[in-house]
Amino acid sequence: MNMIVNIIIQLIIGAVSGWIAGKIMKSEGSLLRNIILGILGGIVGGVVLGLIGIGASGLIGGIVVSVLGACLLVFLANKLIK
């Protein structure tokens, strides 16, 4: 049961992070695209920041990492689409 709750929390953090990243990057993509990029951004942000030796903990840290990763993915998605 605890694992299911953690997955749901991670999805919510990713969705919020994608929405925030869409606003920061002034993305013209759909809300659904930004939410998906936010969820994937959590993974990308964790890997990229981990490679340079930066880690995050807690809810706020998770959101910051997800937003940074999502911003990177929104930037790349915008460049690939145009």
Secondary structure, 3 states (H helix, E strand, C coil): CHHHHHHHHHHHHHHHHHHHHHHHCCCCCCHHHHHHHHHHHHHHHHHHHHHCCCCCCHHHHHHHHHHHHHHHHHHHHHHHHC
